[in-house]
């Protein structure tokens, strides 16, 4: 019995050491974002932003212009983006492929410091463009994950502030088909009356009557990518007819 008691005590001691050094489910060893992963190759890493309840996987893009945490990626139509509020809140898809990281994760990350947002766009003709914004931030759920961005630079145009008057998306909450925060009551586009931008453009986004940026709508293949109200749209790029991008990526890095 004494041997068994001693063995039990040893196992308890080892268990306590394991938990104290981060071996349990509350592991705090994961970096808070991709910028804490130096000299690595682009790929999927485990991160845990300060104040977030658990660690999760994110794609880290290591490039000449910095280390970025990818929050959205589209390369085709296999992953559906026409989803409900809960899906956009928590995230969906595959970190190594097409995905949306999750509004709650993005909100917690962007509370801690100043961030830069980069939007990359690729067209079907072999071209590309980008838009960068200083001071990117997403509010918490009580604000409907309200969007805030600062100064723009890039080659794609400032579609968040809008290609047309009155559709600035800054300060608007996020909308999905089951949670409407788009400011349309209703909106009129020519002879089309729109009650919800998610019905007109599809997907979840920071819609504003309905706005000229929307990268989470339906993906359209080559030959069917021009002229749709739905699509991966950046209205200040490849117009004047609505142009649905071949691929998109959104990613953030500390300023």
C-alpha positions in Angstrom: 0.0 0.0 0.0 2.9 2.3 0.8 4.2 1.8 -2.7 0.9 2.6 -4.3 0.5 5.7 -2.1 4.0 6.9 -3.1 3.2 6.3 -6.8 -0.1 8.3 -6.5 1.8 11.2 -4.9 4.4 11.2 -7.6 1.7 11.2 -10.4 -0.1 14.1 -8.6 3.1 16.1 -8.5 3.8 15.5 -12.2 0.2 16.5 -13.0 0.6 19.8 -11.1 3.8 20.6 -12.9 2.2 19.8 -16.3 -0.7 22.2 -15.6 1.6 24.9 -14.3 3.8 24.8 -17.4 0.9 25.2 -19.8 0.3 21.6 -20.6 -3.4 21.8 -19.8 -6.4 23.0 -21.9 -5.7 26.6 -20.7 -2.3 26.7 -22.5 -1.1 30.3 -22.6 2.0 29.5 -24.7 0.4 30.4 -28.0 1.4 33.9 -29.4 -1.3 36.6 -29.5 -1.0 37.1 -33.3 1.1 36.2 -36.3 3.5 39.1 -35.7 5.0 37.2 -32.7 6.1 34.3 -35.0 9.5 35.4 -36.4 11.4 34.0 -39.3 8.9 31.4 -40.2 7.3 30.2 -43.4 3.7 31.3 -44.3 1.2 28.7 -43.0 -1.2 27.8 -40.3 -0.2 28.6 -36.7 -2.0 28.5 -33.4 -2.5 31.9 -31.8 -4.4 33.2 -28.7 -5.1 37.0 -28.6 -4.8 38.6 -25.1 -8.2 38.3 -23.4 -9.5 35.6 -25.7 -10.8 32.4 -24.0 -9.0 29.8 -26.1 -6.4 29.4 -28.8 -7.3 28.8 -32.4 -5.7 28.4 -35.8 -5.0 31.3 -38.2 -3.0 31.6 -41.4 0.1 33.7 -41.0 1.3 35.4 -44.2 5.1 36.1 -44.0 6.1 38.6 -46.6 8.6 41.4 -47.4 6.1 43.9 -46.1 5.6 42.3 -42.8 3.9 39.4 -41.0 0.1 39.4 -41.3 -2.8 37.5 -39.7 -5.3 36.5 -42.4 -8.9 37.2 -41.5 -10.6 36.3 -44.8 -9.7 34.4 -48.0 -11.7 33.6 -51.1 -10.4 31.6 -54.0 -13.6 29.9 -55.3 -17.1 28.8 -54.5 -16.6 25.6 -52.5 -16.9 27.3 -49.1 -20.3 29.0 -48.7 -20.2 32.6 -47.4 -24.0 33.2 -47.3 -24.2 32.3 -43.6 -26.0 33.4 -40.4 -24.8 35.8 -37.7 -23.4 33.0 -35.5 -21.2 31.7 -38.2 -19.7 35.1 -39.0 -19.3 35.7 -35.2 -17.4 32.5 -34.6 -15.7 31.9 -38.0 -16.0 29.2 -40.6 -14.0 27.5 -43.4 -10.4 26.3 -43.3 -7.5 28.4 -42.1 -5.3 26.9 -44.8 -7.8 27.7 -47.5 -11.0 29.8 -47.9 -12.3 31.1 -44.6 -13.6 33.8 -42.4 -11.7 34.0 -39.1 -14.6 35.3 -37.0 -15.9 38.7 -35.9 -15.4 37.9 -32.2 -11.7 37.0 -32.7 -11.1 40.0 -34.9 -12.8 42.3 -32.4 -10.7 41.0 -29.4 -7.5 41.3 -31.5 -8.1 44.8 -32.6 -8.8 46.1 -29.1 -5.3 45.6 -27.9 -3.3 48.0 -30.2 -3.3 49.8 -33.5 -3.7 47.6 -36.6 -3.3 48.0 -40.3 -5.8 46.2 -42.7 -4.7 45.0 -46.1 -7.2 43.9 -48.8 -5.7 42.0 -51.8 -7.7 41.5 -55.0 -7.0 39.3 -58.0 -9.0 39.5 -61.3 -9.6 37.0 -64.1 -7.3 38.8 -66.5 -4.1 38.2 -64.4 -4.2 41.6 -62.7 -4.1 42.4 -59.0 -4.6 45.4 -56.7 -4.6 46.2 -53.0 -6.0 48.6 -50.4 -4.5 49.3 -47.1 -6.1 51.1 -44.1 -4.5 52.4 -40.9 -6.2 52.0 -37.6 -8.5 49.1 -38.5 -10.8 48.2 -35.7 -13.9 46.1 -35.1 -16.1 46.9 -32.1 -17.6 44.2 -29.9 -20.9 42.5 -30.4 -22.8 45.2 -28.5 -21.9 47.5 -31.4 -22.8 44.8 -34.0 -19.0 44.6 -34.6 -18.9 48.2 -35.9 -16.2 49.0 -38.5 -13.6 51.7 -38.1 -10.7 52.4 -40.5 -8.3 55.3 -40.9 -6.1 56.6 -43.8 -6.3 54.7 -47.1 -3.4 53.9 -49.5 -3.2 51.5 -52.4 -4.1 50.8 -56.0 -7.7 49.4 -55.7 -9.3 52.6 -54.5 -11.1 53.4 -51.2 -14.2 51.3 -51.6 -15.0 51.3 -47.9 -15.6 55.1 -48.0 -17.4 54.4 -51.2 -17.5 54.9 -54.9 -20.7 56.9 -54.6 -21.9 59.6 -52.1 -23.7 58.4 -49.0 -22.5 54.8 -48.8 -19.5 55.2 -46.4 -19.2 51.9 -44.5 -17.2 53.3 -41.6 -19.2 53.3 -38.4 -21.7 50.7 -39.6 -22.3 47.4 -37.9 -22.0 44.0 -39.6 -25.0 42.5 -41.3 -26.1 39.0 -42.1 -29.3 37.6 -43.5 -30.6 37.1 -40.0 -29.2 40.4 -38.5 -29.8 43.6 -40.4 -27.7 46.7 -39.7 -27.3 48.2 -43.2 -29.3 51.4 -43.0 -31.7 50.5 -45.8 -35.3 51.3 -44.9 -35.5 50.5 -47.8 -32.8 51.4 -50.4 -33.7 52.2 -54.0 -31.3 51.3 -56.8 -32.9 52.5 -60.1 -36.2 50.7 -60.1 -35.1 48.0 -57.6 -36.3 48.4 -54.0 -33.9 46.7 -51.5 -34.9 46.0 -47.9 -31.8 44.2 -46.9 -28.4 44.4 -48.6 -27.8 40.7 -47.7 -30.7 39.8 -50.0 -29.3 42.0 -52.8 -25.6 41.4 -52.5 -25.5 38.2 -50.3 -23.0 37.2 -47.6 -22.2 39.1 -44.5 -20.5 42.6 -44.5 -20.5 46.1 -43.1 -23.2 47.2 -45.5 -24.1 50.8 -45.8 -27.0 51.4 -48.3 -25.5 48.9 -49.5 -22.0 50.1 -50.1 -19.3 49.6 -52.8 -17.2 47.1 -50.9 -18.5 43.6 -50.3 -16.1 40.6 -50.4 -18.3 37.9 -48.9 -21.0 37.6 -51.6 -21.4 34.8 -54.1 -18.3 33.8 -56.0 -18.7 33.8 -59.8 -16.5 31.9 -62.3 -14.8 33.5 -65.3 -17.3 34.5 -67.9 -20.0 35.0 -65.3 -18.2 37.6 -63.1 -19.4 40.9 -64.5 -22.7 42.7 -63.9 -24.1 40.8 -60.9 -25.4 42.5 -57.8 -23.9 39.6 -55.9 -20.2 38.9 -55.9 -16.8 39.7 -54.5 -17.1 43.5 -55.2 -14.7 46.3 -54.6 -16.5 49.1 -56.4 -13.6 51.5 -56.9 -11.7 48.7 -58.9 -12.4 47.2 -62.3 -15.6 49.1 -63.1 -17.9 50.6 -64.1 -20.0 47.4 -64.3 -20.0 45.4 -61.0 -16.9 43.1 -61.2 -16.7 40.0 -59.0 -13.0 39.2 -58.2 -11.4 35.9 -58.9 -9.8 35.9 -55.4 -9.6 38.1 -52.3 -7.7 38.2 -49.1 -8.0 40.4 -46.0 -5.2 40.4 -43.4 -4.1 42.6 -40.5 -0.7 43.5 -38.9 0.2 45.7 -35.9 1.1 49.3 -36.8 
